[in-house]
Amino acid sequence: MGVLSNVRRCPDCVADSKWLDVAAGLLPDGETRELLKHAAQCGYCGPLLKRAAETLTDEVTPSEETSLASLSSARPEWRRNMATTLRGGMRLLRPPSVQELLAQAYTEYRTLEVRIDGATYAQVRERSADKSDKSPSLLQAEALIGEKLNKNPNDPTWLQAHARANLMDGNYEAAIESLQHALEEEPDSPGLLTDLGSAYFLRAESGNRTADLGNAIESFDQALAKSPEDPVALFNRAVACERMCLYAEAIHGWECYLRVDPQGEWPDDARKRLATLKQKRQ
């Protein structure tokens, strides 16, 4: 955010004094949001916003505190919205990580019953027979993964990313190979063990390989022994227990998951599954 001497105003830049209004929360939320997006990308206005914020950090008098308390920026919801806007502005300044790309691809085109870390909830869709029908995020992730693995084929981070991309592509054998290779480098990684369990589960589903369901549950158990409150491992293990018709074990698994992760769309899905299982058991 430092001032660069060779940076000049652009046509979209506002008056310098406007940034004091932004920093003080004096403008409507919509206008503030648009100005913050501009400042996040503008080498001229970004430092002005920083300077305005610093100007307003001096101690205030009691009467000023009373005035400030009435501003929109004093409300918790305004601050939450501002934090979201600032995160969005920062994303404009850097490319998404491979983990973010994979999570986005999962949510855009979810074909897996099991979860991957970082992905938000989406309804499961039928996998397209057309292999070229891929999420743009997945294509971008695959290009990045290929480039990194060419340079360092034993890096566990990129082997795991490669495995997740293969899971979304339906290449379960390749995913298992990548994860087993990664576990040679990091044998105690809960994330790798969880993804390996997911890969075994999906291979079992695709080829009616009952033994792989047992391998999946064993891998989830190993992950949970190292990270007992990992919501992804708990969720995926309960799904695998359901598929093996281990109803009592699956019910216990969903209850454990909901104690760890009680709110949101994933827990809502878990509650529906739990209710269905209890009916089946009766």
C-alpha positions as CSV (number, residue, x, y, z in Angstrom):
1,M,0.0,0.0,0.0
2,G,3.0,2.3,-0.1
3,V,2.8,5.3,-2.4
4,L,4.6,4.9,-5.7
5,S,6.0,8.1,-7.2
6,N,5.3,7.0,-10.7
7,V,1.6,6.2,-10.1
8,R,-0.9,8.7,-11.6
9,R,-4.6,9.2,-11.1
10,C,-6.9,7.3,-13.5
11,P,-10.3,8.5,-14.8
12,D,-12.1,6.4,-12.2
13,C,-10.3,8.0,-9.2
14,V,-12.4,10.1,-6.9
15,A,-11.4,13.2,-5.0
16,D,-8.7,12.6,-2.4
17,S,-11.0,13.8,0.5
18,K,-13.6,11.1,-0.4
19,W,-11.4,8.5,1.2
20,L,-11.8,10.1,4.6
21,D,-15.6,9.6,4.2
22,V,-15.0,5.9,3.3
23,A,-12.7,5.3,6.3
24,A,-15.2,7.1,8.6
25,G,-18.2,5.1,7.4
26,L,-20.1,8.2,6.2
27,L,-21.2,6.9,2.8
28,P,-23.9,4.5,1.9
29,D,-22.9,0.8,2.0
30,G,-23.2,0.3,-1.8
31,E,-21.0,3.3,-2.6
32,T,-18.5,2.2,0.1
33,R,-18.3,-1.3,-1.4
34,E,-17.6,0.1,-4.9
35,L,-15.0,2.5,-3.7
36,L,-13.2,-0.3,-1.8
37,K,-13.1,-2.5,-4.9
38,H,-11.5,0.4,-6.7
39,A,-9.0,1.1,-4.0
40,A,-8.0,-2.6,-3.9
41,Q,-6.8,-2.3,-7.5
42,C,-5.6,1.3,-7.7
43,G,-2.1,2.2,-6.9
44,Y,-3.1,5.8,-6.5
45,C,-6.2,5.5,-4.3
46,G,-5.1,2.5,-2.2
47,P,-2.4,4.6,-0.3
48,L,-4.9,7.4,0.1
49,L,-7.4,5.0,1.8
50,K,-4.6,3.7,4.1
51,R,-3.6,7.2,5.0
52,A,-7.3,8.2,5.7
53,A,-7.7,5.1,8.0
54,E,-4.5,6.0,9.9
55,T,-5.8,9.6,10.3
56,L,-8.9,8.4,12.0
57,T,-7.0,6.1,14.5
58,D,-6.2,9.0,16.8
59,E,-7.9,9.1,20.2
60,V,-11.3,10.7,20.1
61,T,-13.2,12.9,22.6
62,P,-16.4,11.7,24.4
63,S,-18.5,13.8,22.1
64,E,-16.8,12.3,19.0
65,E,-17.4,8.8,20.4
66,T,-21.1,9.6,20.7
67,S,-21.2,10.7,17.0
68,L,-19.1,7.8,15.8
69,A,-21.4,5.3,17.6
70,S,-24.3,6.4,15.4
71,L,-22.5,5.7,12.2
72,S,-23.2,2.7,10.1
73,S,-19.6,1.5,10.5
74,A,-20.3,1.0,14.3
75,R,-22.9,-1.7,13.5
76,P,-21.6,-5.4,13.7
77,E,-23.4,-6.3,10.4
78,W,-21.7,-3.3,8.6
79,R,-18.3,-4.6,9.8
80,R,-19.1,-8.2,8.7
81,N,-20.1,-6.9,5.2
82,M,-17.0,-4.7,5.0
83,A,-14.8,-7.7,5.9
84,T,-16.4,-9.7,3.1
85,T,-15.8,-6.9,0.7
86,L,-12.2,-6.5,1.6
87,R,-11.6,-10.2,1.2
88,G,-13.1,-9.9,-2.2
89,G,-10.8,-7.0,-3.1
90,M,-7.8,-9.0,-2.0
91,R,-8.8,-11.9,-4.2
92,L,-8.8,-9.5,-7.1
93,L,-5.1,-8.8,-6.4
94,R,-3.9,-12.5,-6.3
95,P,-4.8,-15.6,-8.3
96,P,-6.8,-18.3,-6.5
97,S,-4.8,-21.2,-4.9
98,V,-5.1,-24.7,-6.3
99,Q,-7.1,-25.6,-3.2
100,E,-9.6,-22.8,-3.8
101,L,-9.9,-23.8,-7.5
102,L,-10.6,-27.4,-6.6
103,A,-13.1,-26.5,-3.9
104,Q,-14.9,-24.2,-6.4
105,A,-14.9,-26.9,-9.1
106,Y,-16.4,-29.3,-6.6
107,T,-19.2,-26.9,-5.7
108,E,-19.9,-25.8,-9.3
109,Y,-20.2,-29.4,-10.5
110,R,-20.6,-31.8,-7.6
111,T,-20.6,-35.4,-8.7
112,L,-19.2,-36.9,-5.5
113,E,-21.3,-38.0,-2.5
114,V,-18.3,-37.6,-0.2
115,R,-16.8,-34.2,0.7
116,I,-13.5,-32.6,0.0
117,D,-11.9,-30.0,2.4
118,G,-12.9,-26.4,1.8
119,A,-15.8,-27.0,-0.6
120,T,-19.2,-25.5,0.2
121,Y,-22.4,-27.6,-0.1
122,A,-24.0,-28.3,-3.4
123,Q,-26.5,-30.9,-4.7
124,V,-25.0,-34.0,-6.2
125,R,-25.3,-34.1,-10.0
126,E,-25.1,-37.0,-12.5
127,R,-21.6,-37.2,-14.0
128,S,-21.6,-36.3,-17.6
129,A,-20.5,-38.9,-20.1
130,D,-18.7,-36.2,-22.0
131,K,-15.2,-35.9,-20.5
132,S,-14.7,-32.5,-22.1
133,D,-17.6,-31.1,-20.0
134,K,-15.5,-29.9,-17.1
135,S,-15.7,-27.0,-14.7
136,P,-13.4,-24.1,-15.8
137,S,-12.1,-24.1,-12.3
138,L,-11.1,-27.7,-12.6
139,L,-9.4,-27.1,-15.9
140,Q,-7.4,-24.3,-14.4
141,A,-6.5,-26.4,-11.4
142,E,-5.3,-29.3,-13.6
143,A,-3.0,-27.1,-15.6
144,L,-1.5,-25.7,-12.5
145,I,-1.1,-29.1,-10.9
146,G,0.6,-30.5,-14.0
147,E,3.1,-27.6,-14.1
148,K,4.0,-28.0,-10.4
149,L,4.3,-31.9,-10.5
150,N,6.6,-31.7,-13.5
151,K,9.0,-29.6,-11.3
152,N,8.6,-31.7,-8.1
153,P,6.8,-35.0,-8.6
154,N,7.1,-36.0,-4.9
155,D,5.5,-33.0,-3.4
156,P,2.7,-34.2,-1.1
157,T,0.7,-31.0,-1.5
158,W,0.5,-31.3,-5.3
159,L,0.0,-35.0,-5.2
160,Q,-3.0,-34.5,-3.0
161,A,-4.3,-31.8,-5.3
162,H,-3.7,-34.2,-8.2
163,A,-5.7,-36.8,-6.4
164,R,-8.7,-34.5,-5.7
165,A,-8.8,-33.5,-9.4
166,N,-8.8,-37.1,-10.4
167,L,-11.6,-37.9,-7.9
168,M,-13.7,-35.2,-9.6
169,D,-12.8,-36.6,-13.0
170,G,-13.8,-40.1,-12.0
171,N,-10.2,-41.4,-12.1
172,Y,-10.2,-43.3,-8.8
173,E,-7.3,-45.6,-9.4
174,A,-5.0,-42.6,-10.3
175,A,-6.3,-40.8,-7.2
176,I,-5.4,-43.7,-4.9
177,E,-1.9,-44.0,-6.5
178,S,-1.2,-40.3,-5.9
179,L,-2.4,-40.4,-2.3
180,Q,-0.4,-43.5,-1.5
181,H,2.7,-41.8,-3.0
182,A,2.0,-38.7,-0.9
183,L,1.6,-40.7,2.3
184,E,5.1,-42.1,1.7
185,E,6.3,-38.6,2.2
186,E,3.8,-37.6,5.0
187,P,2.4,-40.8,6.6
188,D,0.7,-39.0,9.5
189,S,-1.3,-36.5,7.4
190,P,-5.0,-36.6,8.4
191,G,-6.0,-34.8,5.2
192,L,-4.2,-37.3,3.0
193,L,-5.8,-40.2,4.9
194,T,-9.3,-38.7,4.6
195,D,-8.9,-38.2,0.8
196,L,-7.6,-41.8,0.5
197,G,-10.7,-43.0,2.3
198,S,-12.8,-41.0,-0.1
199,A,-11.0,-42.5,-3.1
200,Y,-11.6,-46.1,-1.8
201,F,-15.2,-45.3,-1.2
202,L,-15.7,-43.9,-4.7
203,R,-13.8,-46.8,-6.3
204,A,-16.1,-49.2,-4.4
205,E,-19.2,-47.3,-5.7
206,S,-18.0,-47.4,-9.3
207,G,-17.0,-51.1,-9.4
208,N,-19.1,-52.8,-6.7
209,R,-15.9,-53.5,-4.7
210,T,-17.2,-54.2,-1.2
211,A,-13.6,-54.6,0.2
212,D,-12.9,-51.0,-0.7
213,L,-15.7,-49.8,1.7
214,G,-13.8,-51.5,4.5
215,N,-10.5,-49.8,3.3
216,A,-12.4,-46.5,3.2
217,I,-13.6,-46.8,6.8
218,E,-10.1,-47.9,7.9
219,S,-8.6,-44.8,6.3
220,F,-11.2,-42.5,7.9
221,D,-10.5,-44.1,11.3
222,Q,-6.8,-43.5,10.9
223,A,-7.4,-39.8,10.0
224,L,-9.8,-39.4,12.9
225,A,-7.2,-40.9,15.3
226,K,-5.0,-38.0,14.4
227,S,-7.7,-35.3,14.1
228,P,-10.8,-36.5,16.0
229,E,-13.0,-33.5,15.2
230,D,-12.3,-33.2,11.4
231,P,-15.7,-32.6,10.0
232,V,-14.9,-33.9,6.5
233,A,-13.5,-37.2,7.8
234,L,-16.5,-37.6,10.2
235,F,-19.0,-36.8,7.4
236,N,-17.4,-39.1,4.8
237,R,-17.0,-42.0,7.4
238,A,-20.7,-41.8,8.2
239,V,-21.5,-42.0,4.5
240,A,-19.4,-45.1,4.1
241,C,-21.0,-46.7,7.1
242,E,-24.4,-46.0,5.6
243,R,-23.4,-47.7,2.4
244,M,-22.2,-50.8,4.3
245,C,-25.6,-50.9,6.0
246,L,-23.9,-50.4,9.4
247,Y,-26.9,-48.4,10.6
248,A,-26.0,-48.2,14.3
249,E,-22.5,-47.1,13.4
250,A,-23.7,-44.6,10.8
251,I,-26.2,-43.1,13.3
252,H,-23.5,-42.7,15.8
253,G,-21.2,-41.2,13.2
254,W,-23.8,-38.6,12.1
255,E,-24.4,-37.7,15.7
256,C,-20.7,-37.2,16.3
257,Y,-20.4,-35.1,13.2
258,L,-23.3,-32.8,14.2
259,R,-21.7,-32.2,17.6
260,V,-18.6,-30.9,15.8
261,D,-20.4,-29.0,12.9
262,P,-23.9,-28.1,14.0
263,Q,-24.9,-25.2,11.6
264,G,-24.9,-24.8,7.9
265,E,-26.0,-26.7,4.7
266,W,-23.7,-29.7,5.3
267,P,-25.2,-30.3,8.8
268,D,-28.7,-29.9,7.3
269,D,-27.9,-32.7,4.9
270,A,-26.5,-34.8,7.8
271,R,-29.7,-34.3,9.8
272,K,-31.8,-35.6,6.8
273,R,-29.6,-38.6,6.5
274,L,-29.7,-39.3,10.2
275,A,-33.6,-39.1,10.3
276,T,-33.8,-41.5,7.3
277,L,-31.4,-44.0,9.0
278,K,-33.4,-43.9,12.2
279,Q,-36.6,-44.8,10.3
280,K,-34.8,-47.6,8.5
281,R,-33.5,-49.1,11.8
282,Q,-37.0,-49.0,13.2
